[in-house]
Amino acid sequence: NSPNAEQFEIYDISGKLVQSGKVNSGKVSAPKLQKGFYLVKIIMENGEAVTNQDDLQIIGSAEEIVKLYNDSGIDKIILFDLSLDREEHLENLHKIKELLRVIEVPVYGAGNIHQIEDIRNLLFAGCQKVILDSTQSDFNTILEESFKRFGKEKLAAGLKKVDALFKQRENLETKFDELFIFN
C-alpha cells in the first residue's frame, strides 16, 4: 500500500504507454491489461517520485511507489535519476540501493549517467541493467568503456527519437541487450 502515491504509468515492452491513472487507496487497478510484459516508470528527484522530468511535482515516496508496483505484479521498474548536482545524485543512488533491498522485481537505472562510476554504482546498488541515454554528448565515450567493462547484458539503450535507430544502428545491435524508446 502507498498512501502518498497519486499517479501511475504502465508501459508495454516497446515503451508505449498502455495505461495510466490514479492510485486509489494505495492500490493500482489495471484490469484492462492483457497478460504480458510491462514496465513501470518512476522518476526520482531528491529521493522522491515525481510526475515527469518536465513537471517535478512530488507524487509520493519512491519507496512506497516501488513497493506498490512490486506487490501489483509488474514485470520491471525503471528508476530515472533527475538530480541536478553530484550531491543529489549520490543521495538518489543511496535511495536506489535502499529500494532494491525491499523489492523482488528487476530494476533498471537511468538518468544522469555521465561516467563509468555512475554505471558501476547503479549495478552495485542492485540494478539489473543501466539504460544509457543516446542523446547525451558523451554517449559514445561512455558506451565504449562501459561495454568493455560490464558487457552488453548489463546495458540498455534509451532513445528519445526513432531516427536514432538508424543513426546508431551498429552500436545498438552490438553493444546493447535491450532498447527503450521514450517519448
Salt bridges, closest charged atoms under 4 A:
GLU63 OE2 - LYS67 NZ 3.22
ASP81 OD2 - HIS89 ND1 2.44
GLU98 OE2 - HIS94 NE2 2.68
GLU117 OE2 - ARG86 NH2 3.63
ASP118 OD1 - ARG86 NH1 2.95
ASP118 OD1 - HIS89 NE2 2.96
ASP133 OD2 - LYS160 NZ 3.51
GLU144 OE2 - LYS175 NZ 2.48
ASP163 OD2 - LYS167 NZ 3.34
GLU173 OE2 - ARG169 NE 2.85
ASP177 OD2 - LYS129 NZ 2.39
GLU178 OE1 - LYS76 NZ 3.14
GLU178 OE2 - LYS129 NZ 2.79
